[in-house]
C-alpha cells in the first residue's frame, strides 16, 4: 500500500466510512489525573477519539504521555475530571466484563489455577457462564485459538512468557467483551516471540474481528498491529493526529512505503522535542 494512501485526520474528525456506523467507544474531551504522594499528575488533557466495530485501534506515544492511564479510564478504574467516556452510548462509571484488559506483566494469571482454570474462573465469575461444563467448552475453544490445546492442565509457572500472554489473551477473548484492551502486552517478550505474538494476534482478529485498543510506544508495532493509530503528544498526553495504517504486515518492514509511514509518525511524535531543543538558549 502506498504511503500516499495513508490518511492523517484531525483528532476530532470522523472518516466518511466510520460516519455511517455507531462507535463502540466514544472518548470525548477526557482529562485524567492521578495522585502521587507529593503531586497531582495530569496524565491526559482533553483527549477525544472514537473506536468502531472491528477496529484495531493503536494508541501510540512516548513514555509518560498517558497511554496506559487512558486504558485504565476506559476500563473504569479511573474517572475523568473533565469529559466523558461512553461505551455503546453508556457513560463508563465502573469496571465491567464488557471491557477486558491484557497487561504487560506475566504475573496477571492466577498461579494456583491451570490454563483451563484461569479461563473458566473468569467466565464463571464474570457472569458469562452458569455451569462449569459450559465454561470449559468456551475456554477450550479459545485455548485452541491461541494454540495451547496441549497445555490446558498446565500451571502458569511452567509456561514461558509468550505462553502466559497467550493464556491472558484467551481469557480476555473468551469473555467476548465489546472492547479488548491491551496495555503493551508484548513489550516484555524477546524480539522473536514478540513478532510471533503480533502475527497470532492478527490471525485471531482475522478469525473473529473483535474490537481492540492496543497501547504501545513502538512505531513499528503500531503500524503492523493497527488499522488506525492515535498519536499522542508528550506529557500531559494530547491527541496530535490519527493515521490510517491498513494492510501493512511484517513482510513490509524495511520497504519504502513502510519506512515512509514510520518516518512520518516519528516526525509527528518528536516534533515538539525538536522545537523545544531549537528554542533553548545556546551556551558557548
C-alpha positions in Angstrom: 0.0 0.0 0.0 1.4 3.4 -1.0 2.3 5.7 1.8 0.3 8.4 0.0 -2.8 6.4 0.7 -2.3 6.5 4.5 -4.6 9.3 5.6 -3.9 11.6 8.5 -7.1 13.0 10.1 -7.8 15.6 12.7 -8.3 14.2 16.2 -12.0 15.2 16.4 -12.8 14.3 12.8 -14.7 11.2 11.7 -13.8 9.4 8.4 -16.7 9.1 5.9 -16.7 5.3 6.2 -16.9 5.5 10.0 -19.6 8.1 10.0 -22.3 5.6 8.9 -21.5 3.3 11.9 -22.2 4.0 15.5 -18.9 4.0 17.6 -18.3 1.2 20.1 -16.4 3.6 22.3 -16.6 7.4 22.3 -13.9 9.3 24.3 -14.9 13.0 24.4 -12.6 15.7 25.8 -11.2 13.5 28.5 -8.8 14.8 31.1 -7.4 12.2 33.5 -5.5 12.8 36.7 -4.0 10.7 39.4 -2.2 11.4 42.7 1.2 10.5 43.9 2.5 11.1 47.5 3.6 14.6 46.5 1.8 15.7 43.4 -1.4 15.7 41.4 -0.5 14.5 37.9 -2.5 15.4 34.8 -1.9 12.3 32.6 -4.1 13.3 29.6 -5.7 16.6 28.6 -8.9 16.8 26.6 -8.4 13.7 24.6 -11.1 12.8 22.1 -11.4 9.8 19.7 -13.8 7.1 18.7 -13.4 3.4 18.0 -15.7 1.4 15.8 -16.6 -2.3 15.4 -13.6 -4.5 14.4 -11.1 -1.5 14.8 -7.5 -2.4 15.6 -7.0 1.0 17.3 -3.5 1.7 18.5 -2.6 4.4 21.0 1.0 5.4 20.3 3.2 7.9 22.1 6.3 8.4 24.1 6.6 7.1 27.7 4.6 9.2 30.2 2.1 10.5 27.7 -0.9 8.9 29.5 -1.5 5.9 27.2 -1.9 3.3 30.0 -3.9 5.8 32.0 -6.3 6.1 29.2 -6.8 2.4 29.2 -7.4 2.4 32.9 -10.1 5.1 32.3 -11.7 3.1 29.6 -11.6 0.0 31.9 -13.4 2.0 34.6 -10.6 2.2 37.1 -10.2 6.0 36.8 -12.9 8.6 36.4 -12.3 11.7 34.2 -12.1 15.1 35.8 -13.3 16.5 32.5 -15.1 15.0 29.6 -16.8 11.6 29.2 -16.1 8.1 28.1 -19.1 6.2 26.6 -19.3 2.5 25.7 -22.2 1.8 23.3 -23.7 5.1 24.4 -23.5 4.4 28.1 -21.2 6.5 30.3 -18.4 4.4 31.8 -18.6 4.5 35.5 -17.1 1.3 36.8 -15.2 -1.8 35.5 -17.3 -4.4 33.7 -17.0 -7.7 31.7 -17.7 -5.7 28.5 -14.1 -4.4 28.7 -11.3 -6.9 29.4 -7.7 -6.0 29.7 -4.4 -7.8 28.9 -1.4 -6.3 30.8 2.3 -6.3 30.1 3.2 -8.3 33.2 3.4 -12.1 33.0 2.0 -12.5 36.6 -1.5 -11.5 35.6 -2.7 -15.1 35.8 -3.8 -16.9 39.0 -0.8 -19.0 39.8 -2.8 -21.7 41.7 -5.0 -22.4 38.7 -4.2 -24.2 35.4 -4.6 -22.7 32.0 -8.1 -24.1 31.8 -8.8 -23.0 35.4 -7.8 -19.4 34.8 -10.2 -19.0 31.9 -13.1 -20.9 33.4 -12.7 -18.8 36.6 -13.2 -15.6 34.6 -16.1 -17.0 32.7 -18.0 -18.2 35.8 -17.2 -15.1 38.0 -17.8 -12.6 35.2 -21.3 -13.8 34.5 -20.5 -15.3 31.1 -21.3 -18.9 32.1 -23.5 -20.5 34.7 -22.1 -24.0 34.6 -18.6 -25.5 34.8 -19.3 -27.6 31.7 -20.3 -24.5 29.6 -17.3 -22.6 30.9 -14.9 -25.4 30.0 -16.4 -25.7 26.5 -15.9 -22.0 25.8 -12.5 -22.0 27.5 -11.2 -24.9 25.3 -12.4 -23.1 22.2 -10.2 -20.1 23.0 -7.3 -22.3 24.2 -7.2 -23.9 20.8 -7.4 -20.4 19.1 -4.1 -19.4 20.9 -2.5 -22.8 20.2 -2.3 -24.0 23.8 -4.6 -27.1 23.5 -1.9 -29.4 24.8 -1.3 -27.2 27.9 -4.8 -26.8 29.3 -3.9 -28.6 32.5 -0.6 -26.8 32.9 0.1 -24.2 35.7 1.4 -20.7 34.9 4.9 -21.3 36.4 5.5 -24.0 33.9 4.8 -21.7 30.9 7.1 -19.3 29.0 6.4 -15.6 28.9 4.8 -15.8 25.5 2.6 -18.7 26.5 1.4 -16.8 29.6 0.4 -13.9 27.4 -1.5 -16.3 25.1 -3.5 -17.5 28.2 -4.2 -13.9 29.2 -5.4 -13.1 25.7 -7.6 -16.3 25.6 -9.1 -15.5 28.9 -10.0 -12.0 27.8 -11.3 -13.0 24.4 -13.4 -15.8 26.0 -15.4 -13.1 27.7 -16.3 -11.7 24.3 -16.0 -8.1 25.5 -17.2 -5.2 23.5 -13.6 -3.9 23.6 -10.4 -5.8 24.3 -7.8 -3.5 26.0 -4.1 -4.4 25.6 -1.5 -2.5 27.5 1.9 -3.1 25.8 1.2 -6.8 26.0 4.3 -7.9 24.1 6.8 -5.3 25.4 8.5 -7.7 27.9 8.9 -10.5 25.3 12.1 -11.2 23.3 12.1 -10.0 19.7 11.2 -13.3 18.0 8.4 -14.1 20.4 7.1 -10.6 20.1 6.8 -10.9 16.4 5.2 -14.3 16.7 2.6 -12.9 19.1 1.9 -10.0 16.8 1.2 -12.4 14.0 -1.0 -14.6 16.1 -3.0 -11.6 17.4 -3.6 -10.5 13.8 -4.7 -14.0 12.9 -7.1 -14.1 15.9 -8.5 -10.8 14.7 -8.9 -12.1 11.2 -10.9 -15.0 12.6 -13.2 -13.1 14.9 -13.0 -9.4 14.0 -13.0 -8.2 17.7 -12.5 -4.6 18.6 -9.2 -3.9 20.2 -7.4 -0.9 21.7 -3.7 -1.6 21.8 -1.2 0.6 23.6 2.5 0.7 22.5 5.4 3.0 22.3 6.9 1.1 19.3 6.2 2.8 15.9 6.9 -0.4 14.0 4.5 -2.4 16.2 1.8 0.3 15.9 2.0 0.1 12.1 1.9 -3.7 12.0 -0.9 -4.2 14.6 -3.0 -1.1 14.0 -5.6 -0.3 11.4 -5.9 3.2 13.0 -3.2 4.9 15.0 -3.8 7.7 17.5 -0.6 9.7 18.0 -0.2 11.3 21.5 2.0 14.2 22.5 4.4 14.1 25.4 3.1 14.6 29.0 0.4 15.6 29.5 -1.0 13.5 26.7 -3.0 15.2 24.0 -4.0 13.9 20.6 -1.7 15.1 17.8 -3.1 13.2 14.9 -4.8 10.0 13.7 -3.3 7.9 11.0 -4.7 5.0 8.9 -2.3 2.1 8.6 -4.2 -0.6 6.8 -2.5 -3.6 5.1 1.0 -3.2 6.5 2.4 -6.5 7.7 5.8 -7.9 8.8 6.5 -8.6 5.1 6.5 -4.8 4.5 9.1 -3.9 7.2 12.0 -2.2 5.6 10.0 -1.4 2.4 9.8 2.1 1.1 6.1 2.6 2.0 6.5 1.2 5.5 9.6 3.3 6.2 7.9 6.4 4.8 4.9 5.9 7.2 7.3 5.2 10.1 9.2 8.3 9.4 6.1 10.5 9.2 4.8 9.1 12.5 8.2 9.6 14.1 8.3 13.2 13.0 4.8 13.8 14.4 5.8 12.4 17.8 9.1 14.1 18.2 8.3 17.5 16.5 7.7 19.1 19.9 11.0 17.9 21.2 12.9 19.2 18.2 11.1 22.6 18.5 11.9 22.7 22.2 15.6 22.0 21.5 15.7 24.7 18.9 14.3 27.3 21.2 16.6 26.6 24.1 19.3 29.2 24.7 22.6 28.2 23.3 25.6 28.2 25.7 29.1 28.6 24.2 
